[in-house]
Amino acid sequence: MNNIPSREQLERLRKRYPPGTRVRLQYMDDPQAPPPGTMGTVQYIDDLGQIGVNWDTGSSLSLIPGKDSFSKIPAPEKQKKRSDNWER
């Protein structure tokens, strides 16, 4: 069985998880894994489709889509500037 992602699969992953995307770990079967609930920031997607993450705990460990369980944290909405439209 071929576990190497196609170019199209890599492109979809890179669009879904660009550098700077925040993720939350649910489960990772690795003795070096941070605890469930740990958040981190995506740094890159390598050519094997692994998601390189800098975890808030200070560690760096890649997520493997389809093997590890994690979720994307929605980006906060940017607040509109209200300098000209104050309600009185």
C-alpha positions as CSV (number, residue, x, y, z in Angstrom):
1,M,0.0,0.0,0.0
2,N,1.3,3.4,-1.0
3,N,1.2,5.9,1.9
4,I,3.0,8.7,0.0
5,P,0.4,11.5,-0.7
6,S,-0.1,12.7,-4.2
7,R,0.7,16.3,-5.2
8,E,-3.0,17.1,-5.1
9,Q,-3.3,15.7,-1.5
10,L,-0.2,17.7,-0.4
11,E,-1.7,20.9,-2.0
12,R,-5.0,20.4,-0.1
13,L,-3.1,19.8,3.2
14,R,-1.0,22.9,2.6
15,K,-4.0,25.0,1.9
16,R,-5.9,23.7,4.9
17,Y,-2.9,24.0,7.3
18,P,-0.7,26.9,6.2
19,P,2.2,28.0,8.4
20,G,0.8,29.8,11.4
21,T,-2.4,27.7,11.7
22,R,-3.2,26.7,15.3
23,V,-4.0,23.1,16.1
24,R,-5.1,21.2,19.2
25,L,-3.9,17.7,19.9
26,Q,-6.5,15.1,20.7
27,Y,-4.4,11.9,20.5
28,M,-0.9,10.9,19.3
29,D,0.5,7.4,19.7
30,D,4.1,8.5,20.5
31,P,6.0,8.4,23.8
32,Q,7.3,11.9,23.1
33,A,3.8,13.3,22.4
34,P,2.5,16.3,24.3
35,P,-0.6,15.7,26.4
36,P,-4.0,15.7,24.8
37,G,-5.4,19.2,24.6
38,T,-2.0,20.8,23.9
39,M,-2.1,23.5,21.3
40,G,0.6,24.3,18.8
41,T,1.4,26.2,15.6
42,V,1.9,24.7,12.2
43,Q,5.3,25.4,10.7
44,Y,5.2,23.4,7.5
45,I,3.9,20.3,5.7
46,D,6.6,18.0,4.4
47,D,6.6,16.0,1.2
48,L,5.2,12.9,3.1
49,G,2.2,15.0,4.3
50,Q,3.4,15.2,7.9
51,I,2.4,18.5,9.6
52,G,5.4,20.0,11.5
53,V,4.1,21.7,14.7
54,N,5.8,23.8,17.3
55,W,3.8,22.8,20.4
56,D,3.1,25.4,23.1
57,T,5.0,23.1,25.6
58,G,8.2,24.0,23.7
59,S,8.5,20.7,21.8
60,S,8.4,20.2,18.1
61,L,6.8,17.0,16.8
62,S,5.0,16.3,13.5
63,L,1.4,15.2,13.2
64,I,0.5,12.4,10.8
65,P,-2.9,13.0,9.3
66,G,-5.0,9.8,9.4
67,K,-3.0,8.4,12.3
68,D,-2.9,11.2,14.9
69,S,-6.1,12.9,16.1
70,F,-6.1,16.7,16.1
71,S,-8.3,19.7,15.2
72,K,-7.7,23.0,13.6
73,I,-8.4,26.0,15.9
74,P,-10.4,28.7,14.1
75,A,-8.6,31.9,13.7
76,P,-10.0,34.8,15.8
77,E,-12.0,37.3,13.8
78,K,-10.2,40.6,13.4
79,Q,-12.0,43.5,15.1
80,K,-13.2,46.3,12.9
81,K,-11.6,49.7,13.4
82,R,-14.2,52.0,15.0
83,S,-12.3,55.2,15.1
84,D,-14.6,57.0,12.7
85,N,-18.0,55.5,13.6
86,W,-18.6,55.9,17.3
87,E,-22.1,55.6,18.5
88,R,-23.1,58.3,20.9
